[in-house]
Amino acid sequence: MSKAKAQFIDPREHGARFLDLRQPVFDSDAVARADQTLSAMSASFQQWLDADILRLQNARQAAEEAAWSNPALNELWGVAHELKGMGGSYGYPLVTEIAASLCRLIETDSGKRAAQQAPGLVAAHVDALRAIARDKIQTGEHPIGRALSQTLAAQVERLGVAPR
């Protein structure tokens, strides 16, 4: 019988009180296996990013068709939030930055109102993310990436609707 790759731990039996937090939770072999798995999956990252960008574009179009209603903006926020979390894993920290800016824009009621009154900034974020994925601009070190990130963040900041 082969060794199990994962171990099920019932938190009711092995809660935090049973953990020795002075030692690393994962040993070096587990970290090495995780690194190998990420390396093996890295060939798919661009495809996954493209699929997520398409979902974002579809959410944008749905929001536009719904006259930028709060439920539609919430849906758009959800997709942007996923991109924010995955950008770095995909090798695109710039995606994380711009998706975070879009999230800050539409996560509050005042931000949603601003987006409803002038949705161009929401569209600019989505278009920037589409261009970044299309042109494979991974970081803010790229002059276009830096300009996009700084300009969009400054516009959101100027509106004063985003928590920091």
C-alpha positions as CSV (number, residue, x, y, z in Angstrom):
1,M,0.0,0.0,0.0
2,S,1.4,3.4,-0.9
3,K,2.0,6.2,1.6
4,A,-0.9,8.7,1.7
5,K,0.0,12.1,0.2
6,A,-2.2,14.0,2.6
7,Q,-3.3,13.4,6.1
8,F,-6.8,14.2,7.4
9,I,-6.7,16.0,10.7
10,D,-9.9,16.3,12.5
11,P,-9.8,19.8,14.2
12,R,-12.1,18.6,17.0
13,E,-9.4,16.1,18.0
14,H,-6.3,18.0,17.1
15,G,-7.1,21.7,17.6
16,A,-4.6,24.5,18.2
17,R,-4.1,23.4,21.8
18,F,-2.4,20.2,20.5
19,L,-0.1,21.9,18.1
20,D,3.5,22.7,18.9
21,L,3.7,26.0,17.2
22,R,7.4,26.4,18.1
23,Q,8.3,24.2,15.2
24,P,7.5,24.7,11.6
25,V,4.1,23.4,10.6
26,F,5.5,22.0,7.3
27,D,8.8,20.2,7.0
28,S,11.2,21.0,4.3
29,D,10.1,18.0,2.2
30,A,6.5,19.3,2.2
31,V,7.7,22.7,1.1
32,A,9.9,21.1,-1.7
33,R,6.9,19.1,-2.9
34,A,4.7,22.2,-3.0
35,D,7.4,24.0,-5.0
36,Q,7.6,21.1,-7.4
37,T,3.9,21.1,-7.8
38,L,3.8,24.8,-8.5
39,S,6.6,24.4,-11.1
40,A,4.7,21.6,-12.8
41,M,1.5,23.7,-12.9
42,S,3.2,26.9,-14.0
43,A,2.8,26.1,-17.7
44,S,-1.0,26.5,-17.2
45,F,-0.8,29.8,-15.4
46,Q,-1.2,32.0,-18.5
47,Q,-4.3,29.9,-19.6
48,W,-5.8,30.3,-16.1
49,L,-5.1,34.0,-16.0
50,D,-6.6,34.4,-19.5
51,A,-9.7,32.5,-18.3
52,D,-10.0,34.7,-15.2
53,I,-9.6,37.9,-17.2
54,L,-12.4,36.7,-19.5
55,R,-14.6,36.1,-16.4
56,L,-13.8,39.7,-15.3
57,Q,-14.7,41.1,-18.7
58,N,-18.0,39.1,-18.7
59,A,-18.7,40.5,-15.2
60,R,-18.0,44.0,-16.5
61,Q,-20.3,43.5,-19.4
62,A,-23.0,42.2,-17.1
63,A,-22.6,45.1,-14.8
64,E,-22.9,47.5,-17.7
65,E,-26.1,45.8,-18.9
66,A,-27.4,46.0,-15.3
67,A,-26.8,49.8,-15.2
68,W,-24.0,49.2,-12.7
69,S,-26.4,47.9,-10.1
70,N,-25.0,47.0,-6.7
71,P,-25.5,43.3,-7.2
72,A,-23.7,43.4,-10.5
73,L,-20.8,45.5,-9.0
74,N,-20.6,42.9,-6.1
75,E,-20.2,40.2,-8.7
76,L,-17.5,42.2,-10.5
77,W,-15.8,42.8,-7.1
78,G,-15.8,39.0,-6.4
79,V,-14.0,38.2,-9.7
80,A,-11.5,41.1,-9.2
81,H,-10.9,39.9,-5.6
82,E,-10.0,36.4,-6.9
83,L,-7.6,38.0,-9.4
84,K,-6.1,40.1,-6.7
85,G,-5.4,36.9,-4.8
86,M,-4.1,34.8,-7.7
87,G,-2.1,37.4,-9.6
88,G,1.1,36.8,-7.7
89,S,0.7,33.0,-7.9
90,Y,0.3,33.3,-11.7
91,G,3.5,35.3,-11.8
92,Y,1.7,38.6,-12.4
93,P,2.1,40.8,-9.3
94,L,0.9,43.7,-11.5
95,V,-2.5,41.9,-11.8
96,T,-2.7,41.8,-8.0
97,E,-2.0,45.6,-7.8
98,I,-4.6,46.6,-10.4
99,A,-7.2,44.1,-9.2
100,A,-6.7,45.4,-5.7
101,S,-7.3,49.0,-6.9
102,L,-10.5,47.9,-8.6
103,C,-11.6,46.1,-5.4
104,R,-10.9,49.3,-3.4
105,L,-12.9,51.3,-5.8
106,I,-16.1,49.2,-5.7
107,E,-16.0,47.6,-2.3
108,T,-17.8,50.5,-0.4
109,D,-21.2,52.0,-0.9
110,S,-19.6,55.3,-1.8
111,G,-17.3,53.6,-4.3
112,K,-20.3,51.8,-5.9
113,R,-22.1,55.2,-6.2
114,A,-19.0,56.7,-7.9
115,A,-18.8,53.7,-10.3
116,Q,-22.5,54.1,-11.1
117,Q,-22.1,57.8,-11.8
118,A,-18.9,57.5,-13.9
119,P,-18.2,53.8,-14.7
120,G,-15.2,54.7,-16.9
121,L,-12.8,54.1,-14.1
122,V,-14.1,50.6,-13.6
123,A,-13.8,49.9,-17.3
124,A,-10.3,51.3,-17.3
125,H,-9.3,48.8,-14.6
126,V,-10.7,45.9,-16.5
127,D,-9.2,47.1,-19.8
128,A,-5.8,47.5,-18.1
129,L,-6.0,43.9,-16.7
130,R,-6.9,42.7,-20.2
131,A,-3.9,44.5,-21.7
132,I,-1.6,43.2,-19.0
133,A,-2.6,39.6,-19.7
134,R,-2.5,40.0,-23.4
135,D,0.9,41.7,-23.5
136,K,2.3,39.6,-20.7
137,I,3.3,42.6,-18.6
138,Q,4.0,41.0,-15.3
139,T,5.3,43.7,-13.0
140,G,5.3,47.4,-12.3
141,E,8.9,47.5,-13.4
142,H,7.6,47.6,-17.0
143,P,7.0,51.3,-17.9
144,I,3.5,50.6,-19.2
145,G,2.6,48.5,-16.2
146,R,3.9,51.2,-13.8
147,A,1.9,53.9,-15.6
148,L,-1.3,51.9,-15.5
149,S,-0.9,51.0,-11.9
150,Q,0.0,54.4,-10.7
151,T,-2.7,56.2,-12.8
152,L,-5.5,53.9,-11.7
153,A,-4.5,53.9,-8.1
154,A,-4.3,57.7,-8.1
155,Q,-7.8,58.0,-9.7
156,V,-9.3,55.7,-7.0
157,E,-7.4,57.7,-4.3
158,R,-8.7,61.0,-5.7
159,L,-12.3,59.8,-5.4
160,G,-11.8,59.2,-1.7
161,V,-14.0,56.2,-1.7
162,A,-11.5,53.5,-0.9
163,P,-10.4,52.2,2.5
164,R,-6.7,51.6,2.8
